[in-house]
Amino acid sequence: MARRGNRLEDWEVSLIKAMLISGEYGNYQDILAYFTRPSRSINHARITEILDAMEGDPPCFAAQKYIEQPVASDEDLKRFIDSWPNVDPKTGLHLASEELLVKSREAMMAAVQTFNNPTSYFKSESFIVLASIAWVYLLHHHYKTNNVDYVYRHDDGSPKMTPHGAERRFDLTACLQIPACPLDQHTIRNLNYLLEIRHEIEHQCTDRIDDAISAKLQACCLNYNHWIAELFGHRYALDHEMALALQFSGISPDQRRELTRYEDLPTNIRAFTMQFEEGMSDDDYNDPRYAYRVALVQKKVNNRNKADEVVEIVRAGSDDEAEINRILIEERERKKYRWKDIQAMTREEYPNFNLHHHTKLWKSLDARNPGKGYAVWVEPTWYWYESWLDVVLQYCQEHADEYQ
């Protein structure tokens, strides 16, 4: 549930002290007007407590948290008044107090806009970098709001510093690992996948990855939109900010298969993806928070009132969904087997069929030729498709006397 941050920050307390001393800012309600905004309301009792912290002898218990803040200088107060209200007009977020959330939203919108730019050749790489920043700032703001420490520290508790003297805040990996992380495991798994892809693309140029990982990128967008609304309120979500992307032409099934051939992925990306997903259950793999996959089906409209809707959501469990899934089953990424998997499947009935025989068979049929569709190289080994397993079983059956 979204939590309202209805508390004053130290720099705001300093400004209120300066206003109270100057006597030029009217009554308490007038002062509160400078610190109230759509995302936050402040009770006038806070002003009473700040005044008591300045004059009380001793101050009341509630006022003690306002003792240590210094009085703002005349220059700081003038700068604050000159820039007031200093809020984002769309969201009402304060550009200083809530800077992390403002920049988080901006980074995610920039990520989506860059990916949707038809002239960009650096789509996925740019998206991952900007989206990572968006998630870091989102989690930093959450931790800050909830008084969770997100600073790297030495064993003695002192903060680790950057070369230029600033505290080192958690990177995204660290933000995801601490117990206070609010995200679910599917969202974390999606972000860990994208972080590993980012590490790969930092070290060499990559190509042809946009379509191959687009389901993970789409899930990242939807997850972000869900969590910013969950943590801070739906008024900060981005679903009403970004329009549906239009395109100039349709994509035929043959074109789509050519675009998304898994074999065309850079070997390092392909190898990592295989390794990352190898141990995942079907439920985890198909969870939309890990990878959001949708089907584009050309519509024939019976209801003219809906004829101009370019997108229609098909209800889960409906006849339409069952039919779409039946059609799409041919488009799914085929299951892959290593030699040891094939050996395990043939050992019981054909115990004498070994690696030597398997090698002779695939060489005789040129089965590693990508055009045959039997195998794919995923560094550091070859993987065999189910179509090749059928060939092996048929071959063993035809030579049963030799291999049984």
Buried (B, 14 or more C-beta within 10 A) or exposed (E): EEEEBEEBBEBBBBBBBBBBEEEEBEEBEEBBBBBBBEBBEBEEEBBBBBBBBBEEEEBEEEBBBBBEBEBBEEEBBEEBEEEEEEBBEEBBBBEBBBBBBBBBBBBBBBBBBBBBEEEBEBBBBBBBBBBBBBBBBBBBBBBBBEEBEBEBEEEEEEEEEEEEEEEEBBEBEBBBEEEEBBBBEBBBBBBBBBBBBBEBBEEEEBEBBBBBBBBBBBBBBBBBBBBBBBBBBEBBBBEEBBEEEEEEEEEEEEEBEEEBBBEBBBEBBBBBBBEBBEEEEEEBEEBBBBBBBEEEEEEEEEEEEEEEEEEEEBEEEEEEEEEBEEEEEEEEEEEBBEBEBBBEBBEEEBEEBBEEBBEEBBEEBEBBEEEBEBBBBBEEEBBBBEEBBEBBBEBBEEBEEEBE
